[in-house]
Amino acid sequence: MDFRTYMNVALDEARVAGARGEVPVGAVIVGPDGVVAQAGNQTRERSDPTAHAEVLAIRAACAALGQERLIRCDLYVTLEPCPMCAAAISNARIARLYYGAADPKSGGVAQGPRVFSHAQCHHVPEVYDGIGAKASEALLKDFFAGRR
């Protein structure tokens, strides 16, 4: 089986989120038959601190598939998930997590609390970092430079 990345879809979602004034983070959930759901951050738009791209994509994928677990699905996200999103990824039973830029300030996978390494974490996805990292980092740097 050949590896195919869907990070370009996540990057497109991040660009759209940034254009709306949201922090440019995008996520896409892929199942055996292709893209199931995709989303960008919407915390400001929805006035909802939980409306991170990953959570929105997980919610949409679960609704589309009619199930609460995404066992045979992968998640591509442009930024290392925060602790909240890492917990959601574990609870959704995502098979593989691919992320772009590391998040030294708020990350919850390779940084900070490292959610997947805790005994209380009932499911640990395979994790692949650095996928599309340069493009993801550039989006974030440009966005925040424009805010300063």
DSSP file (Angstrom, degrees, kcal/mol; ACC not computed):
  #  RESIDUE AA STRUCTURE BP1 BP2  ACC     N-H-->O    O-->H-N    N-H-->O    O-->H-N    TCO  KAPPA ALPHA  PHI   PSI    X-CA   Y-CA   Z-CA
    1    1 A M              0   0    0      0, 0.0     2,-0.3     0, 0.0     0, 0.0   0.000 360.0 360.0 360.0 130.7    0.0    0.0    0.0
    2    2 A D        -     0   0    0      1,-0.1     2,-0.3     2,-0.0     0, 0.0  -0.652 360.0-117.9 -86.1 140.4    1.4    3.4   -0.9
    3    3 A F        -     0   0    0     -2,-0.3     2,-0.4     2,-0.0    -1,-0.1  -0.606  29.9-172.8 -76.8 133.2    1.3    6.2    1.6
    4    4 A R        -     0   0    0     -2,-0.3     2,-0.3     2,-0.0    -2,-0.0  -0.993  13.1-143.9-127.2 124.5   -0.8    9.2    0.5
    5    5 A T        -     0   0    0     -2,-0.4     3,-0.1     1,-0.1    71,-0.0  -0.635  14.3-170.1 -87.8 146.0   -0.8   12.4    2.6
    6    6 A Y    >>  +     0   0    0     -2,-0.3     4,-1.5     1,-0.1     3,-1.0   0.091  56.4 113.2-113.9  16.8   -3.9   14.5    3.1
    7    7 A M  H 3>  +     0   0    0      1,-0.3     4,-2.9     2,-0.2     5,-0.2   0.818  68.6  64.8 -62.5 -28.7   -2.0   17.3    4.7
    8    8 A N  H 3> S+     0   0    0      1,-0.2     4,-1.9     2,-0.2    -1,-0.3   0.864 101.5  50.0 -61.8 -33.9   -2.8   19.5    1.7
    9    9 A V  H <> S+     0   0    0     -3,-1.0     4,-2.0     2,-0.2    -1,-0.2   0.914 111.2  48.3 -68.5 -42.9   -6.5   19.3    2.6
   10   10 A A  H  X S+     0   0    0     -4,-1.5     4,-2.3     1,-0.2    -2,-0.2   0.896 110.3  52.1 -63.6 -40.4   -5.7   20.3    6.2
   11   11 A L  H  X S+     0   0    0     -4,-2.9     4,-2.4     2,-0.2    -1,-0.2   0.889 107.2  52.5 -63.9 -38.9   -3.6   23.2    5.0
   12   12 A D  H  X S+     0   0    0     -4,-1.9     4,-2.1     2,-0.2    -1,-0.2   0.916 109.8  48.9 -61.5 -42.7   -6.4   24.4    2.8
   13   13 A E  H  X S+     0   0    0     -4,-2.0     4,-2.3     1,-0.2    -2,-0.2   0.887 110.0  52.3 -63.1 -39.0   -8.7   24.3    5.8
   14   14 A A  H  X S+     0   0    0     -4,-2.3     4,-2.6     2,-0.2    -2,-0.2   0.910 108.2  50.7 -63.8 -42.1   -6.1   26.2    7.8
   15   15 A R  H  X S+     0   0    0     -4,-2.4     4,-2.1     2,-0.2    -2,-0.2   0.911 110.7  48.6 -61.8 -43.0   -5.9   28.9    5.1
   16   16 A V  H  X S+     0   0    0     -4,-2.1     4,-1.1     2,-0.2    -1,-0.2   0.907 111.3  50.3 -64.1 -42.2   -9.7   29.3    5.1
   17   17 A A  H ><>S+     0   0    0     -4,-2.3     5,-2.5     1,-0.2     3,-0.6   0.930 110.2  50.1 -61.6 -45.6   -9.7   29.6    9.0
   18   18 A G  H ><5S+     0   0    0     -4,-2.6     3,-1.6     1,-0.2    -1,-0.2   0.879 106.0  55.6 -60.3 -39.5   -7.0   32.2    8.9
   19   19 A A  H 3<5S+     0   0    0     -4,-2.1    -1,-0.2     1,-0.3    -2,-0.2   0.773 105.5  53.0 -65.2 -25.8   -8.9   34.2    6.3
   20   20 A R  T <<5S-     0   0    0     -4,-1.1    -1,-0.3    -3,-0.6    -2,-0.2   0.434 126.2-102.5 -86.2  -0.1  -11.8   34.3    8.7
   21   21 A G  T < 5S+     0   0    0     -3,-1.6    -3,-0.2     1,-0.3     2,-0.2   0.530  82.5 128.4  89.9   6.4   -9.6   35.6   11.5
   22   22 A E  S   <S-     0   0    0     -5,-2.5    -1,-0.3    -6,-0.2    -2,-0.1  -0.570  77.2 -86.7 -87.6 156.9   -9.2   32.3   13.2
   23   23 A V        -     0   0    0     -2,-0.2     2,-1.9     1,-0.1    18,-0.4  -0.513  55.4-110.2 -59.7 127.3   -5.9   30.8   14.2
   24   24 A P        +     0   0    0      0, 0.0     2,-0.4     0, 0.0   -10,-0.2  -0.418  66.8 137.2 -74.7  84.7   -5.0   29.0   11.0
   25   25 A V        -     0   0    0     -2,-1.9    16,-1.9   -12,-0.2     2,-0.3  -0.995  27.6-174.4-125.9 133.4   -5.3   25.3   12.0
   26   26 A G  E     -A   40   0A   0     -2,-0.4    52,-2.1    14,-0.2     2,-0.3  -0.939   3.9-171.3-129.1 151.8   -6.9   22.8    9.7
   27   27 A A  E     -AB  39  77A   0     12,-3.0    12,-2.5    -2,-0.3     2,-0.3  -0.983   4.4-170.8-141.1 150.3   -7.8   19.1   10.2
   28   28 A V  E     -AB  38  76A   0     48,-2.4    48,-2.8    -2,-0.3     2,-0.5  -0.996  12.7-148.2-142.2 138.4   -9.1   16.3    8.0
   29   29 A I  E     -AB  37  75A   0      8,-3.2     7,-3.3    -2,-0.3     8,-1.4  -0.924  16.6-165.5-108.7 130.2  -10.3   12.8    8.9
   30   30 A V  E     -AB  35  74A   0     44,-2.6    44,-2.9    -2,-0.5     5,-0.2  -0.954   5.6-174.7-120.6 130.0   -9.6   10.1    6.4
   31   31 A G  E >   -A   34   0A   0      3,-3.1     3,-1.9    -2,-0.5    42,-0.1  -0.443  51.5 -77.1-107.3-173.6  -11.2    6.7    6.4
   32   32 A P  T 3  S+     0   0    0      0, 0.0     3,-0.1     0, 0.0    41,-0.1   0.770 132.4  45.7 -57.2 -27.0  -10.6    3.6    4.1
   33   33 A D  T 3  S-     0   0    0      1,-0.3     2,-0.3     0, 0.0    -3,-0.0   0.296 121.5 -96.0-101.6   9.1  -12.6    5.3    1.3
   34   34 A G  E <  S+A   31   0A   0     -3,-1.9    -3,-3.1     0, 0.0    -1,-0.3  -0.802  81.1  12.6 116.2-157.5  -11.0    8.7    1.6
   35   35 A V  E     +A   30   0A   0     -2,-0.3    -5,-0.3    -5,-0.2     3,-0.1  -0.362  48.3 172.2 -64.9 128.9  -11.9   12.0    3.2
   36   36 A V  E     -     0   0A   0     -7,-3.3     2,-0.3     1,-0.4    -6,-0.2   0.768  66.3 -10.3-102.1 -41.7  -14.8   11.7    5.8
   37   37 A A  E     -A   29   0A   0     -8,-1.4    -8,-3.2     2,-0.0    -1,-0.4  -0.990  55.8-170.8-157.7 155.4  -14.7   15.2    7.3
   38   38 A Q  E     +A   28   0A   0     -2,-0.3     2,-0.3   -10,-0.2   -10,-0.2  -0.990  11.8 164.5-149.9 152.3  -12.6   18.3    7.4
   39   39 A A  E     -A   27   0A   0    -12,-2.5   -12,-3.0    -2,-0.3     2,-0.3  -0.989  22.4-143.3-162.0 159.9  -12.6   21.5    9.4
   40   40 A G  E     -A   26   0A   0     -2,-0.3   -14,-0.2   -14,-0.2   -26,-0.1  -0.835  50.9 -69.1-121.0 165.0  -10.7   24.6   10.4
   41   41 A N        +     0   0    0    -16,-1.9    11,-0.2   -18,-0.4   -19,-0.1  -0.213  47.5 170.3 -52.9 141.7  -10.6   26.4   13.7
   42   42 A Q     >  +     0   0    0      9,-2.6     4,-2.4     6,-0.2     6,-0.3   0.006  32.5 124.4-142.1  29.2  -13.9   28.2   14.6
   43   43 A T  H  >>S+     0   0    0      8,-0.3     5,-2.0     1,-0.2     4,-0.6   0.903  83.1  37.8 -63.0 -42.0  -13.4   29.2   18.2
   44   44 A R  H >45S+     0   0    0      3,-0.2     3,-0.5     2,-0.2    -1,-0.2   0.930 115.9  52.2 -73.9 -46.0  -14.1   32.9   17.6
   45   45 A E  H 345S+     0   0    0      1,-0.2    -2,-0.2     6,-0.1    -1,-0.2   0.877 121.7  31.7 -58.1 -40.6  -16.8   32.4   15.0
   46   46 A R  H 3<5S-     0   0    0     -4,-2.4    -1,-0.2     2,-0.2    -2,-0.2   0.475 101.3-127.7 -95.9  -3.9  -18.7   30.1   17.3
   47   47 A S  T <<5 +     0   0    0     -4,-0.6    -3,-0.2    -3,-0.5    -4,-0.1   0.949  69.9 130.1  51.2  49.9  -17.7   31.7   20.6
   48   48 A D    > < -     0   0    0     -5,-2.0     3,-1.9    -6,-0.3    -1,-0.2  -0.940  53.5-158.9-140.5 109.5  -16.7   28.2   21.6
   49   49 A P  T 3  S+     0   0    0      0, 0.0    -6,-0.1     0, 0.0    -1,-0.1   0.649  95.8  56.8 -66.0 -12.6  -13.3   27.5   23.1
   50   50 A T  T 3  S+     0   0    0      1,-0.2     2,-1.7    -7,-0.1     5,-0.1   0.425  74.7 102.9 -94.7   1.3  -13.7   23.8   22.1
   51   51 A A    <   +     0   0    0     -3,-1.9    -9,-2.6     4,-0.1    -8,-0.3  -0.221  47.9 149.5 -83.5  49.7  -14.2   24.6   18.4
   52   52 A H     >  -     0   0    0     -2,-1.7     4,-2.6   -11,-0.2     5,-0.3  -0.473  61.4-109.6 -75.5 154.5  -10.7   23.5   17.5
   53   53 A A  H  > S+     0   0    0      1,-0.2     4,-2.5     2,-0.2     5,-0.2   0.885 117.4  51.2 -53.2 -43.9  -10.2   22.0   14.0
   54   54 A E  H  > S+     0   0    0      2,-0.2     4,-2.5     1,-0.2    -1,-0.2   0.930 111.3  46.0 -62.9 -46.4   -9.6   18.6   15.4
   55   55 A V  H  > S+     0   0    0      2,-0.2     4,-2.7     1,-0.2    -1,-0.2   0.914 113.6  49.2 -64.4 -43.5  -12.7   18.5   17.5
   56   56 A L  H  X S+     0   0    0     -4,-2.6     4,-2.4     1,-0.2    -1,-0.2   0.906 112.5  47.9 -63.4 -41.1  -14.9   19.8   14.8
   57   57 A A  H  X S+     0   0    0     -4,-2.5     4,-2.6    -5,-0.3    -2,-0.2   0.901 111.8  49.8 -66.3 -40.6  -13.5   17.3   12.3
   58   58 A I  H  X S+     0   0    0     -4,-2.5     4,-2.6     2,-0.2     5,-0.2   0.937 111.7  48.6 -62.6 -46.5  -14.1   14.4   14.8
   59   59 A R  H  X S+     0   0    0     -4,-2.7     4,-2.2     1,-0.2    -2,-0.2   0.928 113.7  46.5 -58.7 -46.1  -17.7   15.6   15.5
   60   60 A A  H  X S+     0   0    0     -4,-2.4     4,-2.7     2,-0.2    -1,-0.2   0.896 112.8  49.3 -65.8 -40.2  -18.4   15.8   11.7
   61   61 A A  H  X S+     0   0    0     -4,-2.6     4,-2.3     2,-0.2     5,-0.2   0.916 110.9  49.5 -66.2 -42.6  -16.8   12.4   11.0
   62   62 A C  H  X>S+     0   0    0     -4,-2.6     5,-1.8     1,-0.2     4,-1.4   0.915 113.6  46.8 -61.7 -42.1  -18.7   10.7   13.8
   63   63 A A  H  <5S+     0   0    0     -4,-2.2    -2,-0.2    -5,-0.2    -1,-0.2   0.920 112.4  49.7 -65.0 -43.6  -22.0   12.2   12.5
   64   64 A A  H  <5S+     0   0    0     -4,-2.7    -2,-0.2     1,-0.2    -1,-0.2   0.867 119.3  37.4 -64.0 -36.5  -21.2   11.3    8.9
   65   65 A L  H  <5S-     0   0    0     -4,-2.3    -1,-0.2     2,-0.2    -2,-0.2   0.582 104.7-127.7 -92.5 -11.3  -20.4    7.7    9.9
   66   66 A G  T  <5S+     0   0    0     -4,-1.4     2,-0.3     1,-0.2    -3,-0.2   0.869  73.1  98.9  68.4  36.9  -23.1    7.4   12.5
   67   67 A Q  S   <S-     0   0    0     -5,-1.8    -1,-0.2    -6,-0.2    -2,-0.2  -0.987  71.4-133.8-151.6 157.6  -20.8    6.2   15.2
   68   68 A E  S    S+     0   0    0     -2,-0.3     2,-0.4    -3,-0.1    -6,-0.1   0.514  88.1  63.9 -92.3  -5.1  -18.8    7.5   18.2
   69   69 A R        -     0   0    0     -7,-0.1    24,-0.2    24,-0.1     3,-0.2  -0.949  57.3-162.8-123.8 142.7  -15.5    5.8   17.3
   70   70 A L    >   +     0   0    0     22,-4.0     3,-2.0    -2,-0.4    25,-0.6  -0.426  29.8 156.0-116.9  54.2  -13.3    6.3   14.3
   71   71 A I  T 3  S+     0   0    0      1,-0.3    -1,-0.2    23,-0.2    22,-0.1   0.809  73.7  38.6 -56.3 -40.4  -11.3    3.1   14.6
   72   72 A R  T 3  S+     0   0    0     -3,-0.2     2,-0.3    22,-0.1    -1,-0.3   0.098 101.2 100.3-101.1  23.3  -10.2    2.8   11.0
   73   73 A C    <   -     0   0    0     -3,-2.0    22,-2.7    20,-0.3    23,-0.8  -0.791  55.6-150.4-113.1 153.0   -9.7    6.6   10.5
   74   74 A D  E     -Bc  30  96A   0    -44,-2.9   -44,-2.6    -2,-0.3     2,-0.5  -0.852  10.1-143.2-114.8 153.6   -6.6    8.8   10.4
   75   75 A L  E     -Bc  29  97A   0     21,-2.8    23,-3.1    -2,-0.3     2,-0.5  -0.979   9.3-168.3-121.5 128.2   -6.4   12.4   11.4
   76   76 A Y  E     +Bc  28  98A   0    -48,-2.8   -48,-2.4    -2,-0.5     2,-0.3  -0.964  15.8 170.9-110.1 128.8   -4.2   15.0    9.6
   77   77 A V  E     -Bc  27  99A   0     21,-2.4    23,-1.6    -2,-0.5   -50,-0.2  -0.997  35.9-136.2-141.7 143.9   -3.8   18.3   11.4
   78   78 A T  E    S+     0   0A   0    -52,-2.1    23,-2.6    -2,-0.3     2,-0.4   0.684  88.7  40.7 -75.2 -18.7   -1.5   21.3   10.7
   79   79 A L  E    S- c   0 101A   0    -53,-0.3    23,-0.2    21,-0.2     3,-0.1  -0.973  97.9 -91.8-132.4 144.2   -0.5   21.9   14.3
   80   80 A E        -     0   0    0     21,-2.6    26,-0.1    -2,-0.4    -2,-0.1  -0.297  57.0-105.8 -49.9 127.6    0.4   19.5   17.1
   81   81 A P        -     0   0    0      0, 0.0    27,-3.1     0, 0.0    28,-0.4  -0.262  28.7-123.8 -61.9 144.5   -2.9   18.9   19.0
   82   82 A C     >  -     0   0    0     25,-0.3     4,-2.7    26,-0.2     5,-0.2  -0.241  37.9 -92.3 -74.1 172.7   -3.4   20.6   22.4
   83   83 A P  H  > S+     0   0    0      0, 0.0     4,-2.2     0, 0.0     5,-0.2   0.889 127.1  52.3 -57.7 -40.0   -4.2   18.4   25.4
   84   84 A M  H  > S+     0   0    0      1,-0.2     4,-2.0     2,-0.2     5,-0.1   0.939 113.4  43.4 -60.8 -46.8   -8.0   18.8   24.9
   85   85 A C  H  > S+     0   0    0      2,-0.2     4,-2.6     1,-0.2    -1,-0.2   0.869 110.6  55.3 -69.3 -36.5   -7.7   17.6   21.3
   86   86 A A  H  X S+     0   0    0     -4,-2.7     4,-2.2     2,-0.2    -1,-0.2   0.910 108.7  48.8 -61.5 -41.3   -5.3   14.8   22.1
   87   87 A A  H  X S+     0   0    0     -4,-2.2     4,-2.8    -5,-0.2    -2,-0.2   0.906 111.1  49.8 -64.5 -40.9   -7.9   13.5   24.6
   88   88 A A  H  X S+     0   0    0     -4,-2.0     4,-2.2     2,-0.2    -2,-0.2   0.898 109.3  52.1 -63.8 -39.9  -10.6   13.7   22.0
   89   89 A I  H  X>S+     0   0    0     -4,-2.6     5,-1.9     2,-0.2     4,-0.5   0.913 112.1  46.1 -61.5 -43.6   -8.4   11.9   19.5
   90   90 A S  H ><5S+     0   0    0     -4,-2.2     3,-1.2     1,-0.2    -2,-0.2   0.937 112.7  49.2 -64.4 -47.3   -7.9    9.1   22.0
   91   91 A N  H 3<5S+     0   0    0     -4,-2.8    -2,-0.2     1,-0.3    -1,-0.2   0.830 109.8  51.9 -63.9 -31.8  -11.6    8.9   22.9
   92   92 A A  H 3<5S-     0   0    0     -4,-2.2   -22,-4.0    -5,-0.2    -1,-0.3   0.580 108.3-128.7 -79.4  -9.2  -12.5    8.7   19.2
   93   93 A R  T <<5 -     0   0    0     -3,-1.2   -20,-0.3    -4,-0.5    -3,-0.2   0.859  33.5-171.6  62.9  38.0  -10.0    5.9   18.8
   94   94 A I      < -     0   0    0     -5,-1.9   -20,-0.2     1,-0.1    -1,-0.2  -0.389  16.3-146.1 -57.7 134.5   -8.3    7.5   15.8
   95   95 A A  S    S+     0   0    0    -22,-2.7    31,-2.5   -25,-0.6     2,-0.4   0.942  74.7  13.0 -73.0 -49.0   -5.9    5.0   14.3
   96   96 A R  E     -cd  74 126A   0    -23,-0.8   -21,-2.8    29,-0.2     2,-0.5  -0.990  61.2-156.0-136.0 140.0   -3.1    7.4   13.1
   97   97 A L  E     -cd  75 127A   0     29,-3.4    31,-2.9    -2,-0.4     2,-0.5  -0.970  10.2-176.1-115.5 124.1   -2.4   11.0   13.8
   98   98 A Y  E     +cd  76 128A   0    -23,-3.1   -21,-2.4    -2,-0.5     2,-0.3  -0.983  11.9 176.1-116.7 123.8   -0.3   13.0   11.4
   99   99 A Y  E     -cd  77 129A   0     29,-2.5    32,-1.8    -2,-0.5    31,-0.6  -0.950  21.3-153.7-132.8 156.9    0.6   16.6   12.3
  100  100 A G  E     +     0   0A   0    -23,-1.6    30,-1.2    -2,-0.3    33,-0.3   0.887  69.0  30.7 -86.7 -94.5    2.6   19.4   10.9
  101  101 A A  E    S-c   79   0A   0    -23,-2.6   -21,-2.6    31,-0.2    -1,-0.2  -0.414  75.0-122.9 -75.6 142.3    4.1   22.0   13.1
  102  102 A A        -     0   0    0    -23,-0.2    -1,-0.1    -2,-0.1    -2,-0.0  -0.483  17.3-145.6 -73.3 154.0    5.2   21.3   16.7
  103  103 A D     >  +     0   0    0     -2,-0.1     4,-2.6     1,-0.1     8,-0.1  -0.771  20.1 176.3-126.2  86.6    3.5   23.5   19.4
  104  104 A P  T  4 S+     0   0    0      0, 0.0     8,-0.2     0, 0.0    -1,-0.1   0.774  81.3  45.4 -62.1 -26.5    6.0   24.1   22.2
  105  105 A K  T  4 S+     0   0    0      1,-0.1    -2,-0.1     6,-0.1     0, 0.0   0.895 133.6   6.8 -83.7 -42.3    3.5   26.5   24.0
  106  106 A S  T  4 S+     0   0    0    -26,-0.1    -1,-0.1     6,-0.1     5,-0.0   0.354  88.3 129.6-128.2   5.1    0.3   24.5   23.9
  107  107 A G     <  -     0   0    0     -4,-2.6   -25,-0.3   -25,-0.2     7,-0.2  -0.249  31.4-172.9 -65.8 152.3    1.0   21.1   22.4
  108  108 A G  S    S+     0   0    0    -27,-3.1     7,-2.8   -26,-0.2     8,-0.4   0.290  73.3  55.7-127.0   7.7   -0.3   18.0   24.2
  109  109 A V  S    S+     0   0    0    -28,-0.4     8,-0.1     5,-0.2     7,-0.1   0.841 127.1   3.3-106.2 -62.6    1.3   15.2   22.2
  110  110 A A  S    S+     0   0    0      4,-0.1     2,-0.2    -7,-0.0    -8,-0.0   0.556 131.7  50.3-100.7 -12.5    5.1   15.7   22.1
  111  111 A Q  S >  S-     0   0    0     -8,-0.1     3,-1.9    -5,-0.0    -6,-0.1  -0.619 106.5  -4.3-115.2 173.9    5.1   18.7   24.3
  112  112 A G  T 3  S+     0   0    0      1,-0.3    -4,-0.2    -8,-0.2    -6,-0.1  -0.057 129.6   4.0  48.7-125.6    3.6   19.6   27.7
  113  113 A P  T 3  S-     0   0    0      0, 0.0    -1,-0.3     0, 0.0     4,-0.2   0.634  79.6-146.1 -73.4 -13.5    1.4   16.9   29.2
  114  114 A R    X   -     0   0    0     -3,-1.9     3,-2.2    -7,-0.2     4,-0.3   0.952  14.9-163.3  44.8  65.7    2.0   14.3   26.5
  115  115 A V  G >  S+     0   0    0     -7,-2.8     3,-1.5     1,-0.3     6,-0.2   0.806  79.0  59.1 -50.9 -41.3   -1.5   13.0   26.8
  116  116 A F  G 3  S+     0   0    0     -8,-0.4    -1,-0.3     1,-0.3    -2,-0.1   0.645  98.4  60.3 -70.1 -12.6   -0.9    9.7   25.0
  117  117 A S  G <  S+     0   0    0     -3,-2.2    -1,-0.3    -4,-0.2     2,-0.2   0.507  82.9 102.8 -92.1  -3.8    1.9    8.6   27.5
  118  118 A H  S X  S-     0   0    0     -3,-1.5     3,-1.5    -4,-0.3    -4,-0.0  -0.525  75.4-130.2 -81.7 146.2   -0.4    8.7   30.5
  119  119 A A  T 3  S+     0   0    0      1,-0.3    -1,-0.1    -2,-0.2    -3,-0.0   0.793 108.2  62.3 -61.7 -28.2   -1.8    5.5   32.0
  120  120 A Q  T 3  S+     0   0    0     -5,-0.1     2,-0.7     2,-0.0    -1,-0.3   0.604  78.7  99.7 -75.1 -10.3   -5.3    7.0   31.9
  121  121 A C    <   -     0   0    0     -3,-1.5     3,-0.1    -6,-0.2   -34,-0.0  -0.685  56.1-169.4 -79.8 114.0   -5.1    7.3   28.2
  122  122 A H        +     0   0    0     -2,-0.7     2,-0.4     1,-0.2    -1,-0.2   0.658  69.3  32.4 -84.1 -16.5   -7.1    4.3   26.9
  123  123 A H        -     0   0    0      2,-0.0    -1,-0.2     0, 0.0   -30,-0.1  -0.987  62.2-166.7-143.2 131.7   -6.1    4.5   23.3
  124  124 A V        -     0   0    0     -2,-0.4     2,-0.1    -3,-0.1     3,-0.1  -0.965  14.5-149.9-118.9 116.4   -2.9    5.7   21.7
  125  125 A P        -     0   0    0      0, 0.0     2,-0.3     0, 0.0   -29,-0.2  -0.363  32.4 -95.1 -75.0 161.9   -2.8    6.4   18.0
  126  126 A E  E     -d   96   0A   0    -31,-2.5   -29,-3.4   -32,-0.1     2,-0.5  -0.626  48.6-147.3 -68.5 138.1    0.3    5.9   15.9
  127  127 A V  E     +d   97   0A   0     -2,-0.3     2,-0.4   -31,-0.2   -29,-0.2  -0.950  22.4 178.8-121.1 130.6    1.8    9.4   15.7
  128  128 A Y  E     -d   98   0A   0    -31,-2.9   -29,-2.5    -2,-0.5     3,-0.3  -0.986  13.5-170.5-128.2 119.3    3.7   10.9   12.8
  129  129 A D  E     +d   99   0A   0     -2,-0.4   -29,-0.2   -31,-0.2     3,-0.1  -0.615  57.2  42.0-107.7 167.7    5.0   14.5   13.2
  130  130 A G    >   +     0   0    0    -30,-1.2     3,-1.3   -31,-0.6     2,-0.7   0.540  65.0 149.0  79.9   7.7    6.5   17.0   10.8
  131  131 A I  T 3  S-     0   0    0    -32,-1.8    -1,-0.2    -3,-0.3   -30,-0.1  -0.653  86.2 -11.4 -76.5 112.6    4.2   16.2    7.9
  132  132 A G  T 3> S+     0   0    0     -2,-0.7     4,-2.3   -32,-0.1    -1,-0.3   0.784  92.2 151.7  68.6  26.7    3.9   19.5    6.0
  133  133 A A  H <>  +     0   0    0     -3,-1.3     4,-3.0   -33,-0.3     5,-0.2   0.887  63.8  52.4 -60.6 -43.5    5.6   21.3    9.0
  134  134 A K  H  > S+     0   0    0     -4,-0.3     4,-2.3     1,-0.2    -1,-0.2   0.926 112.4  44.3 -62.4 -44.9    7.2   24.1    7.0
  135  135 A A  H  > S+     0   0    0      2,-0.2     4,-2.0     1,-0.2    -1,-0.2   0.902 115.2  49.3 -65.5 -40.7    3.9   25.1    5.3
  136  136 A S  H  X S+     0   0    0     -4,-2.3     4,-1.9     2,-0.2    -2,-0.2   0.926 112.1  47.7 -63.8 -45.5    2.0   24.9    8.6
  137  137 A E  H  X S+     0   0    0     -4,-3.0     4,-2.9     1,-0.2     5,-0.2   0.896 109.6  53.6 -62.6 -41.2    4.6   27.0   10.5
  138  138 A A  H  X S+     0   0    0     -4,-2.3     4,-2.6    -5,-0.2     5,-0.2   0.908 107.4  51.0 -62.3 -42.5    4.6   29.6    7.7
  139  139 A L  H  X S+     0   0    0     -4,-2.0     4,-2.1     1,-0.2    -1,-0.2   0.930 113.9  44.4 -59.3 -45.9    0.8   30.0    8.0
  140  140 A L  H  X S+     0   0    0     -4,-1.9     4,-2.6     2,-0.2     5,-0.3   0.922 113.6  49.1 -66.9 -44.8    1.0   30.4   11.7
  141  141 A K  H  X S+     0   0    0     -4,-2.9     4,-2.3     1,-0.2     5,-0.2   0.923 113.0  47.5 -62.2 -44.5    3.9   32.8   11.6
  142  142 A D  H  X S+     0   0    0     -4,-2.6     4,-1.7    -5,-0.2    -1,-0.2   0.905 111.9  50.9 -62.8 -41.6    2.3   35.0    8.9
  143  143 A F  H  X S+     0   0    0     -4,-2.1     4,-0.5    -5,-0.2    -2,-0.2   0.948 114.9  40.7 -61.9 -50.1   -1.0   35.1   10.8
  144  144 A F  H >X S+     0   0    0     -4,-2.6     4,-0.8     1,-0.2     3,-0.6   0.817 109.9  58.7 -73.4 -29.3    0.5   36.1   14.1
  145  145 A A  H >< S+     0   0    0     -4,-2.3     3,-0.7    -5,-0.3    -1,-0.2   0.883 104.6  52.5 -63.9 -36.7    2.9   38.6   12.5
  146  146 A G  H 3< S+     0   0    0     -4,-1.7    -1,-0.2     1,-0.2    -2,-0.2   0.659 106.7  53.8 -70.7 -16.6   -0.1   40.4   11.0
  147  147 A R  H <<        0   0    0     -3,-0.6    -1,-0.2    -4,-0.5    -2,-0.2   0.602 360.0 360.0 -92.4 -14.5   -1.6   40.6   14.5
  148  148 A R    <<        0   0    0     -4,-0.8    -1,-0.2    -3,-0.7    -2,-0.2   0.447 360.0 360.0 -93.9 360.0    1.4   42.3   16.1
